[in-house]
Amino acid sequence: MESIDNTIALNFTNMSSARVMWEYLRRNYQCSNDVHICQMELSLTVLSQESTNIKEFYYSIILISNEMDTIDDTSNPPTTFNTVLKV
């Protein structure tokens, strides 16, 4: 407990196990991915082939889709390329 900042460690005094402590930390300090997800969805929405060839356009879609797949967000199902194709 000495390696934990005192302001955080005070919250652990009534906790019965390390698991309870980790759950507390996850719940209170986890970053939300909502903004990142919205940015990726917007990128897909505004993506346009314009003057790029089909191969470059396809790779742009794949890059965004793969980035969306790596987002760890249990409140939203993972996006796959098949899902993107439906949009």
N, CA, C and O atoms as a GROMACS GRO file, in nm:
protein
  348
    1MET      N    1   0.081  -0.120   0.000
    1MET     CA    2   0.000   0.000   0.000
    1MET      C    3   0.085   0.127   0.000
    1MET      O    4   0.035   0.235  -0.029
    2GLU      N    5   0.212   0.114   0.032
    2GLU     CA    6   0.298   0.231   0.038
    2GLU      C    7   0.323   0.292  -0.100
    2GLU      O    8   0.357   0.410  -0.111
    3SER      N    9   0.306   0.212  -0.206
    3SER     CA   10   0.330   0.264  -0.340
    3SER      C   11   0.209   0.338  -0.396
    3SER      O   12   0.217   0.395  -0.505
    4ILE      N   13   0.098   0.337  -0.325
    4ILE     CA   14  -0.024   0.403  -0.370
    4ILE      C   15  -0.034   0.540  -0.306
    4ILE      O   16  -0.005   0.558  -0.188
    5ASP      N   17  -0.074   0.638  -0.386
    5ASP     CA   18  -0.093   0.773  -0.335
    5ASP      C   19  -0.190   0.770  -0.216
    5ASP      O   20  -0.290   0.699  -0.218
    6ASN      N   21  -0.159   0.848  -0.114
    6ASN     CA   22  -0.240   0.849   0.009
    6ASN      C   23  -0.387   0.882  -0.016
    6ASN      O   24  -0.475   0.826   0.050
    7THR      N   25  -0.414   0.972  -0.110
    7THR     CA   26  -0.554   1.009  -0.136
    7THR      C   27  -0.633   0.892  -0.193
    7THR      O   28  -0.754   0.883  -0.172
    8ILE      N   29  -0.566   0.804  -0.265
    8ILE     CA   30  -0.632   0.684  -0.319
    8ILE      C   31  -0.635   0.574  -0.214
    8ILE      O   32  -0.736   0.505  -0.199
    9ALA      N   33  -0.526   0.557  -0.143
    9ALA     CA   34  -0.515   0.450  -0.043
    9ALA      C   35  -0.621   0.462   0.065
    9ALA      O   36  -0.666   0.360   0.119
   10LEU      N   37  -0.662   0.583   0.099
   10LEU     CA   38  -0.765   0.601   0.202
   10LEU      C   39  -0.896   0.532   0.164
   10LEU      O   40  -0.972   0.490   0.251
   11ASN      N   41  -0.922   0.522   0.035
   11ASN     CA   42  -1.045   0.457  -0.011
   11ASN      C   43  -1.043   0.307   0.012
   11ASN      O   44  -1.148   0.243   0.010
   12PHE      N   45  -0.924   0.249   0.033
   12PHE     CA   46  -0.911   0.104   0.046
   12PHE      C   47  -0.924   0.054   0.190
   12PHE      O   48  -0.927  -0.067   0.212
   13THR      N   49  -0.932   0.142   0.285
   13THR     CA   50  -0.927   0.099   0.425
   13THR      C   51  -1.038   0.003   0.464
   13THR      O   52  -1.017  -0.084   0.549
   14ASN      N   53  -1.154   0.014   0.405
   14ASN     CA   54  -1.267  -0.073   0.440
   14ASN      C   55  -1.288  -0.186   0.339
   14ASN      O   56  -1.387  -0.259   0.348
   15MET      N   57  -1.197  -0.203   0.246
   15MET     CA   58  -1.214  -0.306   0.144
   15MET      C   59  -1.152  -0.437   0.191
   15MET      O   60  -1.046  -0.439   0.253
   16SER      N   61  -1.222  -0.546   0.161
   16SER     CA   62  -1.186  -0.675   0.218
   16SER      C   63  -1.083  -0.755   0.139
   16SER      O   64  -1.021  -0.846   0.193
   17SER      N   65  -1.065  -0.722   0.010
   17SER     CA   66  -0.973  -0.803  -0.071
   17SER      C   67  -0.913  -0.720  -0.183
   17SER      O   68  -0.959  -0.611  -0.215
   18ALA      N   69  -0.808  -0.775  -0.242
   18ALA     CA   70  -0.744  -0.709  -0.356
   18ALA      C   71  -0.841  -0.700  -0.473
   18ALA      O   72  -0.840  -0.601  -0.548
   19ARG      N   73  -0.924  -0.802  -0.490
   19ARG     CA   74  -1.021  -0.801  -0.600
   19ARG      C   75  -1.117  -0.682  -0.587
   19ARG      O   76  -1.145  -0.613  -0.684
   20VAL      N   77  -1.165  -0.659  -0.467
   20VAL     CA   78  -1.255  -0.546  -0.442
   20VAL      C   79  -1.182  -0.415  -0.472
   20VAL      O   80  -1.241  -0.322  -0.527
   21MET      N   81  -1.056  -0.407  -0.434
   21MET     CA   82  -0.976  -0.287  -0.460
   21MET      C   83  -0.960  -0.263  -0.610
   21MET      O   84  -0.978  -0.151  -0.658
   22TRP      N   85  -0.925  -0.369  -0.685
   22TRP     CA   86  -0.908  -0.356  -0.830
   22TRP      C   87  -1.039  -0.317  -0.897
   22TRP      O   88  -1.039  -0.235  -0.989
   23GLU      N   89  -1.149  -0.374  -0.852
   23GLU     CA   90  -1.280  -0.338  -0.908
   23GLU      C   91  -1.310  -0.191  -0.884
   23GLU      O   92  -1.361  -0.121  -0.972
   24TYR      N   93  -1.279  -0.144  -0.765
   24TYR     CA   94  -1.297  -0.003  -0.732
   24TYR      C   95  -1.213   0.085  -0.827
   24TYR      O   96  -1.263   0.183  -0.883
   25LEU      N   97  -1.087   0.048  -0.844
   25LEU     CA   98  -0.998   0.125  -0.932
   25LEU      C   99  -1.049   0.125  -1.076
   25LEU      O  100  -1.050   0.229  -1.143
   26ARG      N  101  -1.091   0.008  -1.124
   26ARG     CA  102  -1.141  -0.002  -1.261
   26ARG      C  103  -1.263   0.087  -1.280
   26ARG      O  104  -1.272   0.161  -1.378
   27ARG      N  105  -1.355   0.080  -1.188
   27ARG     CA  106  -1.480   0.155  -1.197
   27ARG      C  107  -1.455   0.306  -1.192
   27ARG      O  108  -1.520   0.381  -1.264
   28ASN      N  109  -1.363   0.350  -1.109
   28ASN     CA  110  -1.344   0.493  -1.087
   28ASN      C  111  -1.240   0.560  -1.175
   28ASN      O  112  -1.244   0.681  -1.193
   29TYR      N  113  -1.149   0.483  -1.231
   29TYR     CA  114  -1.041   0.544  -1.309
   29TYR      C  115  -1.037   0.499  -1.454
   29TYR      O  116  -0.947   0.538  -1.528
   30GLN      N  117  -1.131   0.418  -1.494
   30GLN     CA  118  -1.136   0.371  -1.632
   30GLN      C  119  -1.179   0.486  -1.722
   30GLN      O  120  -1.270   0.562  -1.690
   31CYS      N  121  -1.112   0.498  -1.833
   31CYS     CA  122  -1.147   0.602  -1.930
   31CYS      C  123  -1.258   0.550  -2.021
   31CYS      O  124  -1.261   0.432  -2.057
   32SER      N  125  -1.345   0.638  -2.056
   32SER     CA  126  -1.453   0.601  -2.147
   32SER      C  127  -1.402   0.611  -2.290
   32SER      O  128  -1.324   0.699  -2.324
   33ASN      N  129  -1.447   0.519  -2.372
   33ASN     CA  130  -1.408   0.519  -2.513
   33ASN      C  131  -1.513   0.584  -2.601
   33ASN      O  132  -1.501   0.581  -2.724
   34ASP      N  133  -1.616   0.643  -2.541
   34ASP     CA  134  -1.726   0.698  -2.620
   34ASP      C  135  -1.680   0.801  -2.722
   34ASP      O  136  -1.724   0.800  -2.836
   35VAL      N  137  -1.591   0.891  -2.680
   35VAL     CA  138  -1.543   0.995  -2.772
   35VAL      C  139  -1.465   0.932  -2.886
   35VAL      O  140  -1.484   0.970  -3.002
   36HIS      N  141  -1.378   0.837  -2.854
   36HIS     CA  142  -1.299   0.771  -2.958
   36HIS      C  143  -1.390   0.696  -3.055
   36HIS      O  144  -1.368   0.700  -3.176
   37ILE      N  145  -1.491   0.629  -3.004
   37ILE     CA  146  -1.585   0.556  -3.089
   37ILE      C  147  -1.658   0.654  -3.182
   37ILE      O  148  -1.673   0.627  -3.301
   38CYS      N  149  -1.703   0.766  -3.128
   38CYS     CA  150  -1.772   0.866  -3.210
   38CYS      C  151  -1.680   0.921  -3.319
   38CYS      O  152  -1.723   0.945  -3.432
   39GLN      N  153  -1.553   0.942  -3.285
   39GLN     CA  154  -1.458   0.992  -3.384
   39GLN      C  155  -1.441   0.891  -3.498
   39GLN      O  156  -1.435   0.929  -3.615
   40MET      N  157  -1.432   0.763  -3.464
   40MET     CA  158  -1.416   0.660  -3.566
   40MET      C  159  -1.541   0.649  -3.653
   40MET      O  160  -1.532   0.634  -3.775
   41GLU      N  161  -1.658   0.655  -3.591
   41GLU     CA  162  -1.783   0.650  -3.667
   41GLU      C  163  -1.795   0.770  -3.760
   41GLU      O  164  -1.839   0.756  -3.874
   42LEU      N  165  -1.755   0.887  -3.711
   42LEU     CA  166  -1.757   1.006  -3.795
   42LEU      C  167  -1.659   0.991  -3.911
   42LEU      O  168  -1.690   1.028  -4.024
   43SER      N  169  -1.542   0.936  -3.885
   43SER     CA  170  -1.444   0.913  -3.991
   43SER      C  171  -1.501   0.825  -4.100
   43SER      O  172  -1.481   0.851  -4.219
   44LEU      N  173  -1.573   0.721  -4.061
   44LEU     CA  174  -1.635   0.633  -4.160
   44LEU      C  175  -1.746   0.703  -4.236
   44LEU      O  176  -1.765   0.682  -4.355
   45THR      N  177  -1.820   0.787  -4.164
   45THR     CA  178  -1.932   0.856  -4.226
   45THR      C  179  -1.886   0.955  -4.332
   45THR      O  180  -1.947   0.965  -4.438
   46VAL      N  181  -1.780   1.028  -4.304
   46VAL     CA  182  -1.735   1.132  -4.397
   46VAL      C  183  -1.631   1.082  -4.497
   46VAL      O  184  -1.589   1.156  -4.586
   47LEU      N  185  -1.590   0.958  -4.482
   47LEU     CA  186  -1.489   0.903  -4.574
   47LEU      C  187  -1.543   0.903  -4.716
   47LEU      O  188  -1.655   0.859  -4.742
   48SER      N  189  -1.463   0.950  -4.806
   48SER     CA  190  -1.503   0.958  -4.946
   48SER      C  191  -1.388   0.913  -5.034
   48SER      O  192  -1.271   0.939  -5.004
   49GLN      N  193  -1.422   0.845  -5.141
   49GLN     CA  194  -1.318   0.794  -5.229
   49GLN      C  195  -1.249   0.908  -5.302
   49GLN      O  196  -1.127   0.906  -5.321
   50GLU      N  197  -1.325   1.005  -5.343
   50GLU     CA  198  -1.274   1.121  -5.416
   50GLU      C  199  -1.178   1.077  -5.527
   50GLU      O  200  -1.217   1.002  -5.616
   51SER      N  201  -1.054   1.124  -5.522
   51SER     CA  202  -0.961   1.094  -5.632
   51SER      C  203  -0.873   0.972  -5.604
   51SER      O  204  -0.790   0.936  -5.688
   52THR      N  205  -0.891   0.908  -5.488
   52THR     CA  206  -0.809   0.790  -5.459
   52THR      C  207  -0.861   0.670  -5.537
   52THR      O  208  -0.979   0.662  -5.572
   53ASN      N  209  -0.771   0.577  -5.563
   53ASN     CA  210  -0.816   0.456  -5.631
   53ASN      C  211  -0.889   0.366  -5.531
   53ASN      O  212  -0.882   0.388  -5.410
   54ILE      N  213  -0.958   0.267  -5.582
   54ILE     CA  214  -1.041   0.181  -5.498
   54ILE      C  215  -0.960   0.108  -5.391
   54ILE      O  216  -1.008   0.086  -5.280
   55LYS      N  217  -0.837   0.070  -5.426
   55LYS     CA  218  -0.753  -0.001  -5.330
   55LYS      C  219  -0.718   0.087  -5.210
   55LYS      O  220  -0.728   0.042  -5.096
   56GLU      N  221  -0.679   0.212  -5.235
   56GLU     CA  222  -0.648   0.305  -5.126
   56GLU      C  223  -0.772   0.334  -5.042
   56GLU      O  224  -0.764   0.342  -4.920
   57PHE      N  225  -0.886   0.350  -5.108
   57PHE     CA  226  -1.012   0.375  -5.037
   57PHE      C  227  -1.048   0.256  -4.948
   57PHE      O  228  -1.086   0.274  -4.833
   58TYR      N  229  -1.035   0.138  -5.001
   58TYR     CA  230  -1.062   0.015  -4.926
   58TYR      C  231  -0.970   0.006  -4.803
   58TYR      O  232  -1.017  -0.026  -4.694
   59TYR      N  233  -0.842   0.035  -4.820
   59TYR     CA  234  -0.748   0.031  -4.708
   59TYR      C  235  -0.783   0.135  -4.601
   59TYR      O  236  -0.765   0.110  -4.482
   60SER      N  237  -0.832   0.250  -4.643
   60SER     CA  238  -0.875   0.351  -4.546
   60SER      C  239  -0.990   0.299  -4.461
   60SER      O  240  -0.993   0.320  -4.339
   61ILE      N  241  -1.084   0.231  -4.524
   61ILE     CA  242  -1.196   0.172  -4.451
   61ILE      C  243  -1.146   0.064  -4.355
   61ILE      O  244  -1.189   0.059  -4.240
   62ILE      N  245  -1.057  -0.020  -4.403
   62ILE     CA  246  -1.003  -0.128  -4.320
   62ILE      C  247  -0.928  -0.071  -4.198
   62ILE      O  248  -0.944  -0.121  -4.087
   63LEU      N  249  -0.848   0.033  -4.218
   63LEU     CA  250  -0.773   0.093  -4.107
   63LEU      C  251  -0.867   0.144  -3.998
   63LEU      O  252  -0.844   0.120  -3.879
   64ILE      N  253  -0.971   0.215  -4.038
   64ILE     CA  254  -1.066   0.267  -3.940
   64ILE      C  255  -1.140   0.152  -3.872
   64ILE      O  256  -1.157   0.153  -3.750
   65SER      N  257  -1.181   0.055  -3.949
   65SER     CA  258  -1.252  -0.061  -3.893
   65SER      C  259  -1.164  -0.136  -3.794
   65SER      O  260  -1.211  -0.174  -3.686
   66ASN      N  261  -1.039  -0.158  -3.829
   66ASN     CA  262  -0.947  -0.228  -3.738
   66ASN      C  263  -0.924  -0.149  -3.610
   66ASN      O  264  -0.915  -0.207  -3.502
   67GLU      N  265  -0.915  -0.019  -3.622
   67GLU     CA  266  -0.898   0.063  -3.502
   67GLU      C  267  -1.021   0.053  -3.412
   67GLU      O  268  -1.010   0.047  -3.290
   68MET      N  269  -1.139   0.050  -3.474
   68MET     CA  270  -1.262   0.035  -3.395
   68MET      C  271  -1.266  -0.101  -3.326
   68MET      O  272  -1.316  -0.113  -3.214
   69ASP      N  273  -1.214  -0.203  -3.392
   69ASP     CA  274  -1.212  -0.337  -3.333
   69ASP      C  275  -1.122  -0.345  -3.210
   69ASP      O  276  -1.144  -0.429  -3.123
   70THR      N  277  -1.022  -0.258  -3.203
   70THR     CA  278  -0.928  -0.264  -3.091
   70THR      C  279  -0.978  -0.190  -2.967
   70THR      O  280  -0.921  -0.203  -2.859
   71ILE      N  281  -1.083  -0.112  -2.983
   71ILE     CA  282  -1.136  -0.036  -2.870
   71ILE      C  283  -1.202  -0.133  -2.773
   71ILE      O  284  -1.289  -0.212  -2.810
   72ASP      N  285  -1.159  -0.126  -2.650
   72ASP     CA  286  -1.213  -0.213  -2.545
   72ASP      C  287  -1.331  -0.143  -2.480
   72ASP      O  288  -1.314  -0.064  -2.387
   73ASP      N  289  -1.449  -0.172  -2.531
   73ASP     CA  290  -1.568  -0.108  -2.476
   73ASP      C  291  -1.679  -0.212  -2.466
   73ASP      O  292  -1.735  -0.252  -2.567
   74THR      N  293  -1.710  -0.254  -2.346
   74THR     CA  294  -1.809  -0.359  -2.327
   74THR      C  295  -1.951  -0.309  -2.348
   74THR      O  296  -2.043  -0.390  -2.364
   75SER      N  297  -1.972  -0.178  -2.348
   75SER     CA  298  -2.107  -0.127  -2.368
   75SER      C  299  -2.146  -0.123  -2.515
   75SER      O  300  -2.264  -0.110  -2.548
   76ASN      N  301  -2.048  -0.133  -2.604
   76ASN     CA  302  -2.075  -0.135  -2.747
   76ASN      C  303  -2.017  -0.262  -2.806
   76ASN      O  304  -1.903  -0.298  -2.776
   77PRO      N  305  -2.093  -0.331  -2.890
   77PRO     CA  306  -2.038  -0.451  -2.952
   77PRO      C  307  -1.925  -0.415  -3.046
   77PRO      O  308  -1.926  -0.305  -3.103
   78PRO      N  309  -1.827  -0.503  -3.064
   78PRO     CA  310  -1.716  -0.471  -3.154
   78PRO      C  311  -1.764  -0.454  -3.298
   78PRO      O  312  -1.851  -0.526  -3.345
   79THR      N  313  -1.705  -0.358  -3.365
   79THR     CA  314  -1.738  -0.335  -3.504
   79THR      C  315  -1.645  -0.420  -3.590
   79THR      O  316  -1.525  -0.425  -3.567
   80THR      N  317  -1.702  -0.484  -3.686
   80THR     CA  318  -1.621  -0.562  -3.779
   80THR      C  319  -1.637  -0.502  -3.917
   80THR      O  320  -1.725  -0.418  -3.940
   81PHE      N  321  -1.554  -0.544  -4.008
   81PHE     CA  322  -1.564  -0.491  -4.143
   81PHE      C  323  -1.699  -0.524  -4.203
   81PHE      O  324  -1.753  -0.444  -4.279
   82ASN      N  325  -1.755  -0.640  -4.172
   82ASN     CA  326  -1.888  -0.676  -4.223
   82ASN      C  327  -1.993  -0.578  -4.173
   82ASN      O  328  -2.086  -0.544  -4.247
   83THR      N  329  -1.980  -0.533  -4.050
   83THR     CA  330  -2.073  -0.434  -3.997
   83THR      C  331  -2.057  -0.303  -4.071
   83THR      O  332  -2.156  -0.237  -4.103
   84VAL      N  333  -1.934  -0.265  -4.099
   84VAL     CA  334  -1.907  -0.142  -4.172
   84VAL      C  335  -1.968  -0.148  -4.311
   84VAL      O  336  -2.023  -0.049  -4.359
   85LEU      N  337  -1.959  -0.263  -4.376
   85LEU     CA  338  -2.015  -0.277  -4.510
   85LEU      C  339  -2.166  -0.256  -4.511
   85LEU      O  340  -2.220  -0.209  -4.611
   86LYS      N  341  -2.233  -0.289  -4.404
   86LYS     CA  342  -2.378  -0.271  -4.396
   86LYS      C  343  -2.416  -0.125  -4.387
   86LYS      O  344  -2.527  -0.087  -4.423
   87VAL      N  345  -2.324  -0.041  -4.339
   87VAL     CA  346  -2.350   0.102  -4.327
   87VAL      C  347  -2.340   0.163  -4.462
   87VAL      O  348  -2.358   0.284  -4.477
   0.00000   0.00000   0.00000
